[in-house]
Amino acid sequence: MGDTYYGRDTFNVRDQGNVTVNNRGDDRVDVAAAVAELRALIAELGRAGAVAPDGSVADPGAVVAAVQEQPGRLRALGAAVAGGAKDAVLSIVQGGVASLIVALVSRATG
């Protein structure tokens, strides 16, 4: 494996698909954990009917409520977004619902 450079970010790809982003010296962001949180939330929203089987947003209000009502649930995603790895996360988890959730988390992390 090896490191991939994208702008100011260094994506460190390790064995078994673990990815971290190093964008400020020792400041490391665990993209894999952020992706896992995002996928888990999308799966939950899918089971609840807020996300259609094709991954589109069926109920935007339910998506917004899920993100806003459980801020502690998305710690790794918030850290990834705040740490500048938003694009890395979205390149792995594509889709309208992923973009909406990341945008909501971006607003919350400031």
PAVO-73362 format. One record per residue (C-alpha): residue number from 1; x, y, z. Coordinates in steps of 0.2 Angstrom, whole numbers, m for minus. Layout:
  pos      u      v      w
  NUM      X      Y      Z
...
END
This chain:
  pos      u      v      w
    1      0      0      0
    2      6     18      2
    3      2     36      4
    4     m9     46     m8
    5     m8     64     m8
    6    m23     75    m13
    7    m20     94    m10
    8    m15     97      8
    9    m21     79     13
   10    m11     63     14
   11    m22     48     13
   12    m13     34     22
   13    m19     17     16
   14    m14      2     26
   15    m18    m16     26
   16    m36    m22     27
   17    m42     m6     19
   18    m39      5     34
   19    m38     23     29
   20    m32     38     39
   21    m30     56     33
   22    m15     66     40
   23    m18     85     35
   24    m10     94     49
   25      5     86     55
   26      0     74     69
   27    m19     77     67
   28    m25     61     60
   29    m43     57     55
   30    m50     40     54
   31    m59     39     38
   32    m64     21     40
   33    m73     25     56
   34    m82     40     49
   35    m87     29     34
   36    m94     16     45
   37   m104     28     55
   38   m111     36     40
   39   m116     19     32
   40   m124     13     48
   41   m135     28     49
   42   m140     27     31
   43   m144      8     34
   44   m155     13     49
   45   m163     27     39
   46   m166     14     25
   47   m175      2     37
   48   m186     17     43
   49   m191     21     26
   50   m182     38     25
   51   m170     32     12
   52   m176     23     m4
   53   m168      7     m9
   54   m159     16    m23
   55   m151     27     m9
   56   m161     43    m13
   57   m168     53      1
   58   m187     48      3
   59   m190     59     19
   60   m178     73     21
   61   m186     78     37
   62   m182     61     45
   63   m164     62     39
   64   m162     80     47
   65   m170     74     63
   66   m159     58     64
   67   m143     69     63
   68   m149     82     74
   69   m156     71     88
   70   m141     60     89
   71   m126     72     88
   72   m115     60     99
   73   m118     46     87
   74   m108     53     73
   75    m92     58     82
   76    m80     50     69
   77    m89     58     55
   78    m89     75     63
   79    m70     73     67
   80    m67     68     48
   81    m77     83     42
   82    m69     95     54
   83    m52     88     50
   84    m54     91     31
   85    m58     74     26
   86    m76     77     20
   87    m71     74      2
   88    m63     57      6
   89    m78     51     15
   90    m90     56      1
   91    m79     48    m12
   92    m81     31     m2
   93   m100     33      2
   94   m108     41    m13
   95   m126     47    m14
   96   m138     61    m11
   97   m142     55      7
   98   m123     54     11
   99   m120     72      5
  100   m135     78     15
  101   m129     70     31
  102   m111     76     28
  103   m118     94     25
  104   m128     93     41
  105   m113     87     51
  106   m103    101     43
  107   m115    114     49
  108   m115    107     66
  109    m96    106     67
  110    m94    124     61
END
